[in-house]
Amino acid sequence: MLKLAAILLVLMIVFGILGFVMHVAVAITKIAFFVCLVGLAISVVGKAMNRT
């Protein structure tokens, strides 16, 4: 019984860490996407300014 409890505890900790890592990865992806959008907008505006 104790072994089972220990295994479940380890699994809970591992899945908790994995869930946290996934959450951080999603946040980083969103930030990177936002930065790319801002960079694209700046480059488009820069090209438009150069044409006139």
mmCIF entry with sequence, helices, sheets and N, C-alpha, C, O atoms, coordinates in Angstrom:
data_MODEL
# 
_entry.id   MODEL 
# 
_entity.id                         1 
_entity.type                       polymer 
_entity.pdbx_number_of_molecules   1 
# 
_entity_poly.entity_id                      1 
_entity_poly.type                           'polypeptide(L)' 
_entity_poly.nstd_linkage                   no 
_entity_poly.nstd_monomer                   no 
_entity_poly.pdbx_seq_one_letter_code       MLKLAAILLVLMIVFGILGFVMHVAVAITKIAFFVCLVGLAISVVGKAMNRT 
_entity_poly.pdbx_seq_one_letter_code_can   MLKLAAILLVLMIVFGILGFVMHVAVAITKIAFFVCLVGLAISVVGKAMNRT 
_entity_poly.pdbx_strand_id                 A 
# 
loop_
_entity_poly_seq.entity_id 
_entity_poly_seq.num 
_entity_poly_seq.mon_id 
_entity_poly_seq.hetero 
1 1  MET n 
1 2  LEU n 
1 3  LYS n 
1 4  LEU n 
1 5  ALA n 
1 6  ALA n 
1 7  ILE n 
1 8  LEU n 
1 9  LEU n 
1 10 VAL n 
1 11 LEU n 
1 12 MET n 
1 13 ILE n 
1 14 VAL n 
1 15 PHE n 
1 16 GLY n 
1 17 ILE n 
1 18 LEU n 
1 19 GLY n 
1 20 PHE n 
1 21 VAL n 
1 22 MET n 
1 23 HIS n 
1 24 VAL n 
1 25 ALA n 
1 26 VAL n 
1 27 ALA n 
1 28 ILE n 
1 29 THR n 
1 30 LYS n 
1 31 ILE n 
1 32 ALA n 
1 33 PHE n 
1 34 PHE n 
1 35 VAL n 
1 36 CYS n 
1 37 LEU n 
1 38 VAL n 
1 39 GLY n 
1 40 LEU n 
1 41 ALA n 
1 42 ILE n 
1 43 SER n 
1 44 VAL n 
1 45 VAL n 
1 46 GLY n 
1 47 LYS n 
1 48 ALA n 
1 49 MET n 
1 50 ASN n 
1 51 ARG n 
1 52 THR n 
# 
_struct_asym.id          A 
_struct_asym.entity_id   1 
# 
_struct_conf.conf_type_id            HELX_P 
_struct_conf.id                      HELX_P1 
_struct_conf.pdbx_PDB_helix_id       AA1 
_struct_conf.beg_label_comp_id       LEU 
_struct_conf.beg_label_asym_id       A 
_struct_conf.beg_label_seq_id        2 
_struct_conf.pdbx_beg_PDB_ins_code   ? 
_struct_conf.end_label_comp_id       ARG 
_struct_conf.end_label_asym_id       A 
_struct_conf.end_label_seq_id        51 
_struct_conf.pdbx_end_PDB_ins_code   ? 
_struct_conf.beg_auth_comp_id        LEU 
_struct_conf.beg_auth_asym_id        A 
_struct_conf.beg_auth_seq_id         2 
_struct_conf.end_auth_comp_id        ARG 
_struct_conf.end_auth_asym_id        A 
_struct_conf.end_auth_seq_id         51 
_struct_conf.pdbx_PDB_helix_class    1 
_struct_conf.details                 ? 
_struct_conf.pdbx_PDB_helix_length   50 
# 
_struct_conf_type.id          HELX_P 
_struct_conf_type.criteria    ? 
_struct_conf_type.reference   ? 
# 
loop_
_atom_site.group_PDB 
_atom_site.id 
_atom_site.type_symbol 
_atom_site.label_atom_id 
_atom_site.label_alt_id 
_atom_site.label_comp_id 
_atom_site.label_asym_id 
_atom_site.label_entity_id 
_atom_site.label_seq_id 
_atom_site.pdbx_PDB_ins_code 
_atom_site.Cartn_x 
_atom_site.Cartn_y 
_atom_site.Cartn_z 
_atom_site.occupancy 
_atom_site.B_iso_or_equiv 
_atom_site.pdbx_formal_charge 
_atom_site.auth_seq_id 
_atom_site.auth_comp_id 
_atom_site.auth_asym_id 
_atom_site.auth_atom_id 
_atom_site.pdbx_PDB_model_num 
ATOM 1   N N  . MET A 1 1  ? 0.834  -1.210 0.000   1.00 0.00 ? 1  MET A N  1 
ATOM 2   C CA . MET A 1 1  ? 0.000  0.000  0.000   1.00 0.00 ? 1  MET A CA 1 
ATOM 3   C C  . MET A 1 1  ? 0.866  1.256  0.000   1.00 0.00 ? 1  MET A C  1 
ATOM 4   O O  . MET A 1 1  ? 0.581  2.215  -0.718  1.00 0.00 ? 1  MET A O  1 
ATOM 5   N N  . LEU A 1 2  ? 1.923  1.246  0.807   1.00 0.00 ? 2  LEU A N  1 
ATOM 6   C CA . LEU A 1 2  ? 2.813  2.414  0.857   1.00 0.00 ? 2  LEU A CA 1 
ATOM 7   C C  . LEU A 1 2  ? 3.511  2.632  -0.482  1.00 0.00 ? 2  LEU A C  1 
ATOM 8   O O  . LEU A 1 2  ? 3.689  3.764  -0.931  1.00 0.00 ? 2  LEU A O  1 
ATOM 9   N N  . LYS A 1 3  ? 3.911  1.500  -1.120  1.00 0.00 ? 3  LYS A N  1 
ATOM 10  C CA . LYS A 1 3  ? 4.569  1.614  -2.427  1.00 0.00 ? 3  LYS A CA 1 
ATOM 11  C C  . LYS A 1 3  ? 3.637  2.275  -3.425  1.00 0.00 ? 3  LYS A C  1 
ATOM 12  O O  . LYS A 1 3  ? 4.048  3.154  -4.183  1.00 0.00 ? 3  LYS A O  1 
ATOM 13  N N  . LEU A 1 4  ? 2.371  1.849  -3.423  1.00 0.00 ? 4  LEU A N  1 
ATOM 14  C CA . LEU A 1 4  ? 1.382  2.405  -4.343  1.00 0.00 ? 4  LEU A CA 1 
ATOM 15  C C  . LEU A 1 4  ? 1.216  3.911  -4.096  1.00 0.00 ? 4  LEU A C  1 
ATOM 16  O O  . LEU A 1 4  ? 1.165  4.706  -5.035  1.00 0.00 ? 4  LEU A O  1 
ATOM 17  N N  . ALA A 1 5  ? 1.133  4.280  -2.818  1.00 0.00 ? 5  ALA A N  1 
ATOM 18  C CA . ALA A 1 5  ? 0.985  5.691  -2.478  1.00 0.00 ? 5  ALA A CA 1 
ATOM 19  C C  . ALA A 1 5  ? 2.205  6.490  -2.952  1.00 0.00 ? 5  ALA A C  1 
ATOM 20  O O  . ALA A 1 5  ? 2.056  7.597  -3.470  1.00 0.00 ? 5  ALA A O  1 
ATOM 21  N N  . ALA A 1 6  ? 3.386  5.944  -2.780  1.00 0.00 ? 6  ALA A N  1 
ATOM 22  C CA . ALA A 1 6  ? 4.608  6.625  -3.195  1.00 0.00 ? 6  ALA A CA 1 
ATOM 23  C C  . ALA A 1 6  ? 4.636  6.795  -4.711  1.00 0.00 ? 6  ALA A C  1 
ATOM 24  O O  . ALA A 1 6  ? 5.008  7.852  -5.220  1.00 0.00 ? 6  ALA A O  1 
ATOM 25  N N  . ILE A 1 7  ? 4.236  5.733  -5.430  1.00 0.00 ? 7  ILE A N  1 
ATOM 26  C CA . ILE A 1 7  ? 4.211  5.799  -6.899  1.00 0.00 ? 7  ILE A CA 1 
ATOM 27  C C  . ILE A 1 7  ? 3.218  6.862  -7.354  1.00 0.00 ? 7  ILE A C  1 
ATOM 28  O O  . ILE A 1 7  ? 3.519  7.643  -8.257  1.00 0.00 ? 7  ILE A O  1 
ATOM 29  N N  . LEU A 1 8  ? 2.037  6.899  -6.737  1.00 0.00 ? 8  LEU A N  1 
ATOM 30  C CA . LEU A 1 8  ? 1.021  7.895  -7.108  1.00 0.00 ? 8  LEU A CA 1 
ATOM 31  C C  . LEU A 1 8  ? 1.532  9.304  -6.818  1.00 0.00 ? 8  LEU A C  1 
ATOM 32  O O  . LEU A 1 8  ? 1.310  10.220 -7.610  1.00 0.00 ? 8  LEU A O  1 
ATOM 33  N N  . LEU A 1 9  ? 2.207  9.477  -5.701  1.00 0.00 ? 9  LEU A N  1 
ATOM 34  C CA . LEU A 1 9  ? 2.751  10.789 -5.345  1.00 0.00 ? 9  LEU A CA 1 
ATOM 35  C C  . LEU A 1 9  ? 3.777  11.239 -6.381  1.00 0.00 ? 9  LEU A C  1 
ATOM 36  O O  . LEU A 1 9  ? 3.758  12.390 -6.817  1.00 0.00 ? 9  LEU A O  1 
ATOM 37  N N  . VAL A 1 10 ? 4.672  10.334 -6.774  1.00 0.00 ? 10 VAL A N  1 
ATOM 38  C CA . VAL A 1 10 ? 5.692  10.656 -7.781  1.00 0.00 ? 10 VAL A CA 1 
ATOM 39  C C  . VAL A 1 10 ? 5.013  11.006 -9.103  1.00 0.00 ? 10 VAL A C  1 
ATOM 40  O O  . VAL A 1 10 ? 5.407  11.967 -9.765  1.00 0.00 ? 10 VAL A O  1 
ATOM 41  N N  . LEU A 1 11 ? 3.993  10.231 -9.494  1.00 0.00 ? 11 LEU A N  1 
ATOM 42  C CA . LEU A 1 11 ? 3.271  10.512 -10.740 1.00 0.00 ? 11 LEU A CA 1 
ATOM 43  C C  . LEU A 1 11 ? 2.614  11.887 -10.684 1.00 0.00 ? 11 LEU A C  1 
ATOM 44  O O  . LEU A 1 11 ? 2.662  12.641 -11.656 1.00 0.00 ? 11 LEU A O  1 
ATOM 45  N N  . MET A 1 12 ? 2.000  12.212 -9.547  1.00 0.00 ? 12 MET A N  1 
ATOM 46  C CA . MET A 1 12 ? 1.347  13.521 -9.398  1.00 0.00 ? 12 MET A CA 1 
ATOM 47  C C  . MET A 1 12 ? 2.366  14.646 -9.536  1.00 0.00 ? 12 MET A C  1 
ATOM 48  O O  . MET A 1 12 ? 2.097  15.653 -10.192 1.00 0.00 ? 12 MET A O  1 
ATOM 49  N N  . ILE A 1 13 ? 3.532  14.479 -8.921  1.00 0.00 ? 13 ILE A N  1 
ATOM 50  C CA . ILE A 1 13 ? 4.577  15.497 -8.999  1.00 0.00 ? 13 ILE A CA 1 
ATOM 51  C C  . ILE A 1 13 ? 5.051  15.649 -10.442 1.00 0.00 ? 13 ILE A C  1 
ATOM 52  O O  . ILE A 1 13 ? 5.201  16.765 -10.939 1.00 0.00 ? 13 ILE A O  1 
ATOM 53  N N  . VAL A 1 14 ? 5.287  14.514 -11.114 1.00 0.00 ? 14 VAL A N  1 
ATOM 54  C CA . VAL A 1 14 ? 5.772  14.541 -12.501 1.00 0.00 ? 14 VAL A CA 1 
ATOM 55  C C  . VAL A 1 14 ? 4.749  15.220 -13.406 1.00 0.00 ? 14 VAL A C  1 
ATOM 56  O O  . VAL A 1 14 ? 5.100  16.071 -14.224 1.00 0.00 ? 14 VAL A O  1 
ATOM 57  N N  . PHE A 1 15 ? 3.468  14.833 -13.253 1.00 0.00 ? 15 PHE A N  1 
ATOM 58  C CA . PHE A 1 15 ? 2.446  15.437 -14.105 1.00 0.00 ? 15 PHE A CA 1 
ATOM 59  C C  . PHE A 1 15 ? 2.251  16.916 -13.779 1.00 0.00 ? 15 PHE A C  1 
ATOM 60  O O  . PHE A 1 15 ? 1.947  17.715 -14.665 1.00 0.00 ? 15 PHE A O  1 
ATOM 61  N N  . GLY A 1 16 ? 2.423  17.276 -12.524 1.00 0.00 ? 16 GLY A N  1 
ATOM 62  C CA . GLY A 1 16 ? 2.340  18.680 -12.133 1.00 0.00 ? 16 GLY A CA 1 
ATOM 63  C C  . GLY A 1 16 ? 3.430  19.499 -12.804 1.00 0.00 ? 16 GLY A C  1 
ATOM 64  O O  . GLY A 1 16 ? 3.175  20.590 -13.314 1.00 0.00 ? 16 GLY A O  1 
ATOM 65  N N  . ILE A 1 17 ? 4.660  18.960 -12.799 1.00 0.00 ? 17 ILE A N  1 
ATOM 66  C CA . ILE A 1 17 ? 5.786  19.646 -13.442 1.00 0.00 ? 17 ILE A CA 1 
ATOM 67  C C  . ILE A 1 17 ? 5.547  19.736 -14.947 1.00 0.00 ? 17 ILE A C  1 
ATOM 68  O O  . ILE A 1 17 ? 5.782  20.782 -15.551 1.00 0.00 ? 17 ILE A O  1 
ATOM 69  N N  . LEU A 1 18 ? 5.078  18.636 -15.557 1.00 0.00 ? 18 LEU A N  1 
ATOM 70  C CA . LEU A 1 18 ? 4.809  18.621 -16.996 1.00 0.00 ? 18 LEU A CA 1 
ATOM 71  C C  . LEU A 1 18 ? 3.745  19.653 -17.352 1.00 0.00 ? 18 LEU A C  1 
ATOM 72  O O  . LEU A 1 18 ? 3.876  20.377 -18.338 1.00 0.00 ? 18 LEU A O  1 
ATOM 73  N N  . GLY A 1 19 ? 2.692  19.714 -16.541 1.00 0.00 ? 19 GLY A N  1 
ATOM 74  C CA . GLY A 1 19 ? 1.628  20.683 -16.782 1.00 0.00 ? 19 GLY A CA 1 
ATOM 75  C C  . GLY A 1 19 ? 2.151  22.103 -16.704 1.00 0.00 ? 19 GLY A C  1 
ATOM 76  O O  . GLY A 1 19 ? 1.791  22.954 -17.517 1.00 0.00 ? 19 GLY A O  1 
ATOM 77  N N  . PHE A 1 20 ? 3.004  22.353 -15.723 1.00 0.00 ? 20 PHE A N  1 
ATOM 78  C CA . PHE A 1 20 ? 3.597  23.689 -15.559 1.00 0.00 ? 20 PHE A CA 1 
ATOM 79  C C  . PHE A 1 20 ? 4.473  24.033 -16.760 1.00 0.00 ? 20 PHE A C  1 
ATOM 80  O O  . PHE A 1 20 ? 4.422  25.152 -17.270 1.00 0.00 ? 20 PHE A O  1 
ATOM 81  N N  . VAL A 1 21 ? 5.281  23.065 -17.212 1.00 0.00 ? 21 VAL A N  1 
ATOM 82  C CA . VAL A 1 21 ? 6.161  23.278 -18.367 1.00 0.00 ? 21 VAL A CA 1 
ATOM 83  C C  . VAL A 1 21 ? 5.332  23.582 -19.611 1.00 0.00 ? 21 VAL A C  1 
ATOM 84  O O  . VAL A 1 21 ? 5.674  24.473 -20.390 1.00 0.00 ? 21 VAL A O  1 
ATOM 85  N N  . MET A 1 22 ? 4.228  22.829 -19.796 1.00 0.00 ? 22 MET A N  1 
ATOM 86  C CA . MET A 1 22 ? 3.345  23.066 -20.943 1.00 0.00 ? 22 MET A CA 1 
ATOM 87  C C  . MET A 1 22 ? 2.776  24.475 -20.880 1.00 0.00 ? 22 MET A C  1 
ATOM 88  O O  . MET A 1 22 ? 2.720  25.173 -21.893 1.00 0.00 ? 22 MET A O  1 
ATOM 89  N N  . HIS A 1 23 ? 2.352  24.894 -19.685 1.00 0.00 ? 23 HIS A N  1 
ATOM 90  C CA . HIS A 1 23 ? 1.765  26.225 -19.500 1.00 0.00 ? 23 HIS A CA 1 
ATOM 91  C C  . HIS A 1 23 ? 2.782  27.307 -19.880 1.00 0.00 ? 23 HIS A C  1 
ATOM 92  O O  . HIS A 1 23 ? 2.452  28.272 -20.568 1.00 0.00 ? 23 HIS A O  1 
ATOM 93  N N  . VAL A 1 24 ? 4.023  27.126 -19.418 1.00 0.00 ? 24 VAL A N  1 
ATOM 94  C CA . VAL A 1 24 ? 5.084  28.090 -19.723 1.00 0.00 ? 24 VAL A CA 1 
ATOM 95  C C  . VAL A 1 24 ? 5.372  28.096 -21.219 1.00 0.00 ? 24 VAL A C  1 
ATOM 96  O O  . VAL A 1 24 ? 5.573  29.158 -21.809 1.00 0.00 ? 24 VAL A O  1 
ATOM 97  N N  . ALA A 1 25 ? 5.391  26.905 -21.843 1.00 0.00 ? 25 ALA A N  1 
ATOM 98  C CA . ALA A 1 25 ? 5.666  26.815 -23.282 1.00 0.00 ? 25 ALA A CA 1 
ATOM 99  C C  . ALA A 1 25 ? 4.590  27.553 -24.080 1.00 0.00 ? 25 ALA A C  1 
ATOM 100 O O  . ALA A 1 25 ? 4.898  28.253 -25.044 1.00 0.00 ? 25 ALA A O  1 
ATOM 101 N N  . VAL A 1 26 ? 3.327  27.393 -23.674 1.00 0.00 ? 26 VAL A N  1 
ATOM 102 C CA . VAL A 1 26 ? 2.228  28.081 -24.364 1.00 0.00 ? 26 VAL A CA 1 
ATOM 103 C C  . VAL A 1 26 ? 2.384  29.593 -24.210 1.00 0.00 ? 26 VAL A C  1 
ATOM 104 O O  . VAL A 1 26 ? 2.191  30.340 -25.169 1.00 0.00 ? 26 VAL A O  1 
ATOM 105 N N  . ALA A 1 27 ? 2.731  30.039 -23.008 1.00 0.00 ? 27 ALA A N  1 
ATOM 106 C CA . ALA A 1 27 ? 2.909  31.469 -22.770 1.00 0.00 ? 27 ALA A CA 1 
ATOM 107 C C  . ALA A 1 27 ? 4.049  32.017 -23.632 1.00 0.00 ? 27 ALA A C  1 
ATOM 108 O O  . ALA A 1 27 ? 3.924  33.091 -24.219 1.00 0.00 ? 27 ALA A O  1 
ATOM 109 N N  . ILE A 1 28 ? 5.160  31.277 -23.706 1.00 0.00 ? 28 ILE A N  1 
ATOM 110 C CA . ILE A 1 28 ? 6.311  31.714 -24.507 1.00 0.00 ? 28 ILE A CA 1 
ATOM 111 C C  . ILE A 1 28 ? 5.922  31.781 -25.985 1.00 0.00 ? 28 ILE A C  1 
ATOM 112 O O  . ILE A 1 28 ? 6.318  32.705 -26.695 1.00 0.00 ? 28 ILE A O  1 
ATOM 113 N N  . THR A 1 29 ? 5.139  30.790 -26.445 1.00 0.00 ? 29 THR A N  1 
ATOM 114 C CA . THR A 1 29 ? 4.695  30.777 -27.842 1.00 0.00 ? 29 THR A CA 1 
ATOM 115 C C  . THR A 1 29 ? 3.847  32.001 -28.148 1.00 0.00 ? 29 THR A C  1 
ATOM 116 O O  . THR A 1 29 ? 4.015  32.633 -29.191 1.00 0.00 ? 29 THR A O  1 
ATOM 117 N N  . LYS A 1 30 ? 2.927  32.340 -27.232 1.00 0.00 ? 30 LYS A N  1 
ATOM 118 C CA . LYS A 1 30 ? 2.066  33.505 -27.433 1.00 0.00 ? 30 LYS A CA 1 
ATOM 119 C C  . LYS A 1 30 ? 2.904  34.786 -27.479 1.00 0.00 ? 30 LYS A C  1 
ATOM 120 O O  . LYS A 1 30 ? 2.668  35.655 -28.318 1.00 0.00 ? 30 LYS A O  1 
ATOM 121 N N  . ILE A 1 31 ? 3.876  34.900 -26.579 1.00 0.00 ? 31 ILE A N  1 
ATOM 122 C CA . ILE A 1 31 ? 4.735  36.093 -26.548 1.00 0.00 ? 31 ILE A CA 1 
ATOM 123 C C  . ILE A 1 31 ? 5.544  36.188 -27.841 1.00 0.00 ? 31 ILE A C  1 
ATOM 124 O O  . ILE A 1 31 ? 5.670  37.267 -28.420 1.00 0.00 ? 31 ILE A O  1 
ATOM 125 N N  . ALA A 1 32 ? 6.092  35.054 -28.294 1.00 0.00 ? 32 ALA A N  1 
ATOM 126 C CA . ALA A 1 32 ? 6.884  35.050 -29.528 1.00 0.00 ? 32 ALA A CA 1 
ATOM 127 C C  . ALA A 1 32 ? 6.014  35.438 -30.719 1.00 0.00 ? 32 ALA A C  1 
ATOM 128 O O  . ALA A 1 32 ? 6.456  36.183 -31.593 1.00 0.00 ? 32 ALA A O  1 
ATOM 129 N N  . PHE A 1 33 ? 4.784  34.940 -30.759 1.00 0.00 ? 33 PHE A N  1 
ATOM 130 C CA . PHE A 1 33 ? 3.859  35.265 -31.842 1.00 0.00 ? 33 PHE A CA 1 
ATOM 131 C C  . PHE A 1 33 ? 3.564  36.764 -31.849 1.00 0.00 ? 33 PHE A C  1 
ATOM 132 O O  . PHE A 1 33 ? 3.546  37.398 -32.904 1.00 0.00 ? 33 PHE A O  1 
ATOM 133 N N  . PHE A 1 34 ? 3.335  37.318 -30.664 1.00 0.00 ? 34 PHE A N  1 
ATOM 134 C CA . PHE A 1 34 ? 3.048  38.754 -30.536 1.00 0.00 ? 34 PHE A CA 1 
ATOM 135 C C  . PHE A 1 34 ? 4.250  39.577 -31.009 1.00 0.00 ? 34 PHE A C  1 
ATOM 136 O O  . PHE A 1 34 ? 4.086  40.569 -31.719 1.00 0.00 ? 34 PHE A O  1 
ATOM 137 N N  . VAL A 1 35 ? 5.453  39.161 -30.615 1.00 0.00 ? 35 VAL A N  1 
ATOM 138 C CA . VAL A 1 35 ? 6.674  39.876 -31.016 1.00 0.00 ? 35 VAL A CA 1 
ATOM 139 C C  . VAL A 1 35 ? 6.830  39.826 -32.535 1.00 0.00 ? 35 VAL A C  1 
ATOM 140 O O  . VAL A 1 35 ? 7.205  40.821 -33.154 1.00 0.00 ? 35 VAL A O  1 
ATOM 141 N N  . CYS A 1 36 ? 6.541  38.660 -33.141 1.00 0.00 ? 36 CYS A N  1 
ATOM 142 C CA . CYS A 1 36 ? 6.622  38.523 -34.602 1.00 0.00 ? 36 CYS A CA 1 
ATOM 143 C C  . CYS A 1 36 ? 5.628  39.458 -35.279 1.00 0.00 ? 36 CYS A C  1 
ATOM 144 O O  . CYS A 1 36 ? 5.959  40.108 -36.271 1.00 0.00 ? 36 CYS A O  1 
ATOM 145 N N  . LEU A 1 37 ? 4.408  39.528 -34.744 1.00 0.00 ? 37 LEU A N  1 
ATOM 146 C CA . LEU A 1 37 ? 3.392  40.414 -35.316 1.00 0.00 ? 37 LEU A CA 1 
ATOM 147 C C  . LEU A 1 37 ? 3.851  41.868 -35.263 1.00 0.00 ? 37 LEU A C  1 
ATOM 148 O O  . LEU A 1 37 ? 3.706  42.607 -36.237 1.00 0.00 ? 37 LEU A O  1 
ATOM 149 N N  . VAL A 1 38 ? 4.409  42.278 -34.114 1.00 0.00 ? 38 VAL A N  1 
ATOM 150 C CA . VAL A 1 38 ? 4.880  43.653 -33.960 1.00 0.00 ? 38 VAL A CA 1 
ATOM 151 C C  . VAL A 1 38 ? 6.015  43.924 -34.951 1.00 0.00 ? 38 VAL A C  1 
ATOM 152 O O  . VAL A 1 38 ? 6.046  44.976 -35.590 1.00 0.00 ? 38 VAL A O  1 
ATOM 153 N N  . GLY A 1 39 ? 6.943  42.979 -35.076 1.00 0.00 ? 39 GLY A N  1 
ATOM 154 C CA . GLY A 1 39 ? 8.053  43.137 -36.015 1.00 0.00 ? 39 GLY A CA 1 
ATOM 155 C C  . GLY A 1 39 ? 7.560  43.254 -37.450 1.00 0.00 ? 39 GLY A C  1 
ATOM 156 O O  . GLY A 1 39 ? 8.057  44.078 -38.218 1.00 0.00 ? 39 GLY A O  1 
ATOM 157 N N  . LEU A 1 40 ? 6.585  42.430 -37.808 1.00 0.00 ? 40 LEU A N  1 
ATOM 158 C CA . LEU A 1 40 ? 6.007  42.474 -39.155 1.00 0.00 ? 40 LEU A CA 1 
ATOM 159 C C  . LEU A 1 40 ? 5.347  43.823 -39.407 1.00 0.00 ? 40 LEU A C  1 
ATOM 160 O O  . LEU A 1 40 ? 5.532  44.420 -40.468 1.00 0.00 ? 40 LEU A O  1 
ATOM 161 N N  . ALA A 1 41 ? 4.576  44.303 -38.432 1.00 0.00 ? 41 ALA A N  1 
ATOM 162 C CA . ALA A 1 41 ? 3.896  45.599 -38.573 1.00 0.00 ? 41 ALA A CA 1 
ATOM 163 C C  . ALA A 1 41 ? 4.917  46.718 -38.755 1.00 0.00 ? 41 ALA A C  1 
ATOM 164 O O  . ALA A 1 41 ? 4.729  47.602 -39.591 1.00 0.00 ? 41 ALA A O  1 
ATOM 165 N N  . ILE A 1 42 ? 5.996  46.683 -37.975 1.00 0.00 ? 42 ILE A N  1 
ATOM 166 C CA . ILE A 1 42 ? 7.023  47.727 -38.076 1.00 0.00 ? 42 ILE A CA 1 
ATOM 167 C C  . ILE A 1 42 ? 7.687  47.679 -39.451 1.00 0.00 ? 42 ILE A C  1 
ATOM 168 O O  . ILE A 1 42 ? 7.951  48.720 -40.052 1.00 0.00 ? 42 ILE A O  1 
ATOM 169 N N  . SER A 1 43 ? 7.955  46.471 -39.949 1.00 0.00 ? 43 SER A N  1 
ATOM 170 C CA . SER A 1 43 ? 8.623  46.353 -41.248 1.00 0.00 ? 43 SER A CA 1 
ATOM 171 C C  . SER A 1 43 ? 7.696  46.831 -42.370 1.00 0.00 ? 43 SER A C  1 
ATOM 172 O O  . SER A 1 43 ? 8.151  47.476 -43.314 1.00 0.00 ? 43 SER A O  1 
ATOM 173 N N  . VAL A 1 44 ? 6.401  46.519 -42.272 1.00 0.00 ? 44 VAL A N  1 
ATOM 174 C CA . VAL A 1 44 ? 5.441  46.976 -43.288 1.00 0.00 ? 44 VAL A CA 1 
ATOM 175 C C  . VAL A 1 44 ? 5.346  48.500 -43.274 1.00 0.00 ? 44 VAL A C  1 
ATOM 176 O O  . VAL A 1 44 ? 5.360  49.142 -44.325 1.00 0.00 ? 44 VAL A O  1 
ATOM 177 N N  . VAL A 1 45 ? 5.247  49.073 -42.067 1.00 0.00 ? 45 VAL A N  1 
ATOM 178 C CA . VAL A 1 45 ? 5.172  50.531 -41.950 1.00 0.00 ? 45 VAL A CA 1 
ATOM 179 C C  . VAL A 1 45 ? 6.455  51.173 -42.494 1.00 0.00 ? 45 VAL A C  1 
ATOM 180 O O  . VAL A 1 45 ? 6.404  52.202 -43.168 1.00 0.00 ? 45 VAL A O  1 
ATOM 181 N N  . GLY A 1 46 ? 7.590  50.563 -42.197 1.00 0.00 ? 46 GLY A N  1 
ATOM 182 C CA . GLY A 1 46 ? 8.867  51.084 -42.693 1.00 0.00 ? 46 GLY A CA 1 
ATOM 183 C C  . GLY A 1 46 ? 8.922  51.089 -44.214 1.00 0.00 ? 46 GLY A C  1 
ATOM 184 O O  . GLY A 1 46 ? 9.382  52.059 -44.816 1.00 0.00 ? 46 GLY A O  1 
ATOM 185 N N  . LYS A 1 47 ? 8.448  49.995 -44.846 1.00 0.00 ? 47 LYS A N  1 
ATOM 186 C CA . LYS A 1 47 ? 8.431  49.923 -46.300 1.00 0.00 ? 47 LYS A CA 1 
ATOM 187 C C  . LYS A 1 47 ? 7.497  50.986 -46.880 1.00 0.00 ? 47 LYS A C  1 
ATOM 188 O O  . LYS A 1 47 ? 7.818  51.635 -47.875 1.00 0.00 ? 47 LYS A O  1 
ATOM 189 N N  . ALA A 1 48 ? 6.334  51.151 -46.241 1.00 0.00 ? 48 ALA A N  1 
ATOM 190 C CA . ALA A 1 48 ? 5.373  52.157 -46.728 1.00 0.00 ? 48 ALA A CA 1 
ATOM 191 C C  . ALA A 1 48 ? 5.974  53.564 -46.616 1.00 0.00 ? 48 ALA A C  1 
ATOM 192 O O  . ALA A 1 48 ? 5.755  54.395 -47.498 1.00 0.00 ? 48 ALA A O  1 
ATOM 193 N N  . MET A 1 49 ? 6.724  53.839 -45.550 1.00 0.00 ? 49 MET A N  1 
ATOM 194 C CA . MET A 1 49 ? 7.337  55.155 -45.375 1.00 0.00 ? 49 MET A CA 1 
ATOM 195 C C  . MET A 1 49 ? 8.412  55.392 -46.444 1.00 0.00 ? 49 MET A C  1 
ATOM 196 O O  . MET A 1 49 ? 8.561  56.506 -46.947 1.00 0.00 ? 49 MET A O  1 
ATOM 197 N N  . ASN A 1 50 ? 9.144  54.356 -46.777 1.00 0.00 ? 50 ASN A N  1 
ATOM 198 C CA . ASN A 1 50 ? 10.230 54.496 -47.749 1.00 0.00 ? 50 ASN A CA 1 
ATOM 199 C C  . ASN A 1 50 ? 9.694  54.755 -49.145 1.00 0.00 ? 50 ASN A C  1 
ATOM 200 O O  . ASN A 1 50 ? 10.366 55.415 -49.938 1.00 0.00 ? 50 ASN A O  1 
ATOM 201 N N  . ARG A 1 51 ? 8.517  54.264 -49.474 1.00 0.00 ? 51 ARG A N  1 
ATOM 202 C CA . ARG A 1 51 ? 7.956  54.415 -50.831 1.00 0.00 ? 51 ARG A CA 1 
ATOM 203 C C  . ARG A 1 51 ? 7.553  55.858 -51.099 1.00 0.00 ? 51 ARG A C  1 
ATOM 204 O O  . ARG A 1 51 ? 7.696  56.350 -52.218 1.00 0.00 ? 51 ARG A O  1 
ATOM 205 N N  . THR A 1 52 ? 7.049  56.535 -50.071 1.00 0.00 ? 52 THR A N  1 
ATOM 206 C CA . THR A 1 52 ? 6.530  57.890 -50.310 1.00 0.00 ? 52 THR A CA 1 
ATOM 207 C C  . THR A 1 52 ? 7.651  58.911 -50.437 1.00 0.00 ? 52 THR A C  1 
ATOM 208 O O  . THR A 1 52 ? 7.386  60.096 -50.640 1.00 0.00 ? 52 THR A O  1 
# 
